Amino acid sequence: MMKETGVAIIGAGPAGLYFANLCEKAGIDYLLIDASNEVGGQITHLYPEKEIVDIPGIKSIISKDYIAQLLKGVNHQKIVLNTKVEKIEKNTVFAEEFVVKAQYILLAVGLGFSSPRPLGVEHENECSNILYHLKKFDFLKNKKVAIFGGGDSALDWSKEISKISNDVHLIHRRTEFRGNPETIKDCSNLNLHLPYVPYSLEYDGEKATSVTIKEVRPEGEPEHLEKIAVDYILVNYGNVAANCNFGFKREGLFIKVDKDNRVNDNIFAVGDICDYEDKKRRIAPLIAECDKVFKIIQS
Ligand SMILES: Cc1cc2nc3c(=O)[nH]c(=O)nc-3n(C[C@H](O)[C@H](O)[C@H](O)COP(=O)(O)OP(=O)(O)OC[C@H]3O[C@@H](n4cnc5c(N)ncnc54)[C@H](O)[C@@H]3O)c2cc1C
């Protein structure tokens, strides 16, 4: 089946939804295609209940409410879910069950389809209390939680969970964080372990009961291990991509764009998928990228 539209937007995460809002407001025809059965991308799948405080113009909002707000500005008839796009050629998008001819194509596929990067310790797969995504976190109230990672997700969850538990440990392999350390500056009850890596799990046949971590020391120094009792372990090591390249050259997970967020000719990429110097994978930059691309296609 062949469809035609003005802008084919691939991915209905915050970037795709925001761009669809711009098109809707300006009366530009569009089609919003997502492989998942829900809109909202990482927000819906990974952190629907979290507070977001760094969206320009919004003081504070619960993530799922932000998606609901974006969804209000989109014509639902123009959203196609459960449809993976595998290839793009010039003006043509090849989706699973149809082909779309579009004047412009916007890639807003985030980090694509991915699976979480594991801790990498024995018995990890057998432990039901090792989590890689959190949709809700109220069940962690007063629990012993070990959080691994040094990016924004690890820091965000450390902040939220340390509000409801006094036994939260953040373990990172470096002394500096990749994410914004300001996030945890007021978390006086958070136990920091820097620089440490996971070493082994102690488990009761079903759940991890504690995790042993190893200090990162210069070679030749004696080994130093610490054991942390846990109810839950939360791993924030990012994702291993299992994505398609759509027929473009990708640099690892990402697609390089020029200063106009252009991949080539009439194809643009915005949000987490695109890459340029100093790119930040957050919502504020993707809004700026969408505004920029929208101006270009309107001119
Ligand atoms: C735990 C966590 C907390 C965060 N907290 C914040 C925060 O507080 N503030 C902030 O600014 N940012 C935060 N971020 C980052 C923010 O969520 C991302 O920058 C944002 O989701 C990127 O949006 P996106 O639309 O580019 O991609 P995504 O949200 O990844 O959405 C991409 C969409 O594309 C779809 N897709 C992928 N491949 C295909 C395909 N081949 N065909 C069709 N559809 C496809 C996916 O199904 C998905 O719906 C957080 C991230 C995490 C993980």
The ligand as an SDF file (V2000), in Angstrom:
LIG
                    3D

 53 58  0  0  0  0  0  0  0  0999 V2000
   15.6570    7.2440   32.9190 C   0  0  0  0  0  0  0  0  0  0  0  0
   15.7720    8.4630   32.0350 C   0  0  0  0  0  0  0  0  0  0  0  0
   15.4700    9.6970   32.5530 C   0  0  0  0  0  0  0  0  0  0  0  0
   15.5430   10.8450   31.7500 C   0  0  0  0  0  0  0  0  0  0  0  0
   15.2210   12.0470   32.3060 N   0  0  0  0  0  0  0  0  0  0  0  0
   15.2490   13.1510   31.5210 C   0  0  0  0  0  0  0  0  0  0  0  0
   14.9150   14.4250   32.0830 C   0  0  0  0  0  0  0  0  0  0  0  0
   14.5770   14.5500   33.2680 O   0  0  0  0  0  0  0  0  0  0  0  0
   14.9930   15.5140   31.2690 N   0  0  0  0  0  0  0  0  0  0  0  0
   15.3820   15.4220   29.9500 C   0  0  0  0  0  0  0  0  0  0  0  0
   15.4370   16.4570   29.2720 O   0  0  0  0  0  0  0  0  0  0  0  0
   15.6940   14.2180   29.3920 N   0  0  0  0  0  0  0  0  0  0  0  0
   15.6410   13.0920   30.1390 C   0  0  0  0  0  0  0  0  0  0  0  0
   15.9870   11.8820   29.5960 N   0  0  0  0  0  0  0  0  0  0  0  0
   16.3770   11.8300   28.1620 C   0  0  0  0  0  0  0  0  0  0  0  0
   15.1450   11.9000   27.2340 C   0  0  0  0  0  0  0  0  0  0  0  0
   14.1650   10.9470   27.6290 O   0  0  0  0  0  0  0  0  0  0  0  0
   15.5660   11.6240   25.8070 C   0  0  0  0  0  0  0  0  0  0  0  0
   16.4930   12.6090   25.4130 O   0  0  0  0  0  0  0  0  0  0  0  0
   14.3480   11.6550   24.8670 C   0  0  0  0  0  0  0  0  0  0  0  0
   13.4260   10.6220   25.1820 O   0  0  0  0  0  0  0  0  0  0  0  0
   14.7750   11.4800   23.4080 C   0  0  0  0  0  0  0  0  0  0  0  0
   13.6180   11.5760   22.6410 O   0  0  0  0  0  0  0  0  0  0  0  0
   13.5460   11.0230   21.1360 P   0  0  0  0  0  0  0  0  0  0  0  0
   12.1700   11.3500   20.6610 O   0  0  0  0  0  0  0  0  0  0  0  0
   14.7210   11.4890   20.3830 O   0  0  0  0  0  0  0  0  0  0  0  0
   13.7350    9.4480   21.2670 O   0  0  0  0  0  0  0  0  0  0  0  0
   12.9330    8.3220   22.0710 P   0  0  0  0  0  0  0  0  0  0  0  0
   12.3230    8.8680   23.3100 O   0  0  0  0  0  0  0  0  0  0  0  0
   13.9020    7.2010   22.1950 O   0  0  0  0  0  0  0  0  0  0  0  0
   11.7600    7.8970   21.0740 O   0  0  0  0  0  0  0  0  0  0  0  0
   12.0780    7.2650   19.8530 C   0  0  0  0  0  0  0  0  0  0  0  0
   10.8400    6.5800   19.2960 C   0  0  0  0  0  0  0  0  0  0  0  0
   11.1710    6.0500   18.0060 O   0  0  0  0  0  0  0  0  0  0  0  0
   10.6100    4.7560   17.8540 C   0  0  0  0  0  0  0  0  0  0  0  0
   11.4220    3.9900   16.8920 N   0  0  0  0  0  0  0  0  0  0  0  0
   12.7090    3.5700   17.0330 C   0  0  0  0  0  0  0  0  0  0  0  0
   13.1150    2.9390   15.9210 N   0  0  0  0  0  0  0  0  0  0  0  0
   12.0560    2.9420   15.0550 C   0  0  0  0  0  0  0  0  0  0  0  0
   11.8350    2.4460   13.7390 C   0  0  0  0  0  0  0  0  0  0  0  0
   12.8040    1.8180   13.0620 N   0  0  0  0  0  0  0  0  0  0  0  0
   10.6120    2.6110   13.1660 N   0  0  0  0  0  0  0  0  0  0  0  0
    9.6070    3.2470   13.8390 C   0  0  0  0  0  0  0  0  0  0  0  0
    9.7660    3.7430   15.0910 N   0  0  0  0  0  0  0  0  0  0  0  0
   10.9690    3.6020   15.6850 C   0  0  0  0  0  0  0  0  0  0  0  0
   10.6760    4.1570   19.2580 C   0  0  0  0  0  0  0  0  0  0  0  0
    9.6890    3.1300   19.3990 O   0  0  0  0  0  0  0  0  0  0  0  0
   10.3840    5.3950   20.1370 C   0  0  0  0  0  0  0  0  0  0  0  0
    9.0020    5.5350   20.4180 O   0  0  0  0  0  0  0  0  0  0  0  0
   15.9340   10.7320   30.3780 C   0  0  0  0  0  0  0  0  0  0  0  0
   16.2470    9.4740   29.8430 C   0  0  0  0  0  0  0  0  0  0  0  0
   16.1600    8.3430   30.6500 C   0  0  0  0  0  0  0  0  0  0  0  0
   16.4980    6.9910   30.0650 C   0  0  0  0  0  0  0  0  0  0  0  0
  1  2  1  0
  2  3  1  0
  2 52  2  0
  3  4  2  0
  4  5  1  0
  4 50  1  0
  5  6  2  0
  6  7  1  0
  6 13  1  0
  7  8  2  0
  7  9  1  0
  9 10  1  0
 10 11  2  0
 10 12  1  0
 12 13  2  0
 13 14  1  0
 14 15  1  0
 14 50  1  0
 15 16  1  0
 16 17  1  0
 16 18  1  0
 18 19  1  0
 18 20  1  0
 20 21  1  0
 20 22  1  0
 22 23  1  0
 23 24  1  0
 24 25  2  0
 24 26  1  0
 24 27  1  0
 27 28  1  0
 28 29  2  0
 28 30  1  0
 28 31  1  0
 31 32  1  0
 32 33  1  0
 33 34  1  0
 33 48  1  0
 34 35  1  0
 35 36  1  0
 35 46  1  0
 36 37  1  0
 36 45  1  0
 37 38  2  0
 38 39  1  0
 39 40  1  0
 39 45  2  0
 40 41  1  0
 40 42  2  0
 42 43  1  0
 43 44  2  0
 44 45  1  0
 46 47  1  0
 46 48  1  0
 48 49  1  0
 50 51  2  0
 51 52  1  0
 52 53  1  0
M  END
$$$$
